[in-house]
Amino acid sequence: MQILITKVHRKPTRTQAYINWRSNHPKTMLLGVLKGLIHRAHCFCDKKEDLQKELELLHDVFIINGYPQHLVKKTIDNSWERELRKEMLK
């Protein structure tokens, strides 16, 4: 029996550029981009080490794009409990 294991895939040409925190967009929209990518990581990464690597990458990418470090860290940390609750409700 074979098991399919998934994780987030990116093309080699991906730039990791997202809307900068200092842009003139609503902060709720900017936070939604971060939360959406975190949710995608939780959904697609079957292995815990792949998920942790993806969340570390997202942390670094959003810091580079000007997001406050404490906000990125808090959002990622809170995602574990939120995603676990969603999984339990299925």
BELRATA-V901516 format. One record per residue. D_FIRST is the distance of its C-alpha to the first C-alpha in whole Angstrom. Layout:
d_first: {D_FIRST;D_FIRST}
//
This chain:
d_first: {0;4;7;10;13;16;20;23;24;28;30;32;35;34;38;37;40;40;43;46;46;50;50;52;49;48;47;45;43;43;41;39;37;36;35;33;31;31;29;27;26;25;23;21;20;17;18;22;23;22;24;27;27;28;30;32;32;33;36;38;38;39;42;43;43;46;44;46;43;44;43;40;39;40;37;34;35;36;32;30;32;32;28;27;30;28;25;26;28;25}
//
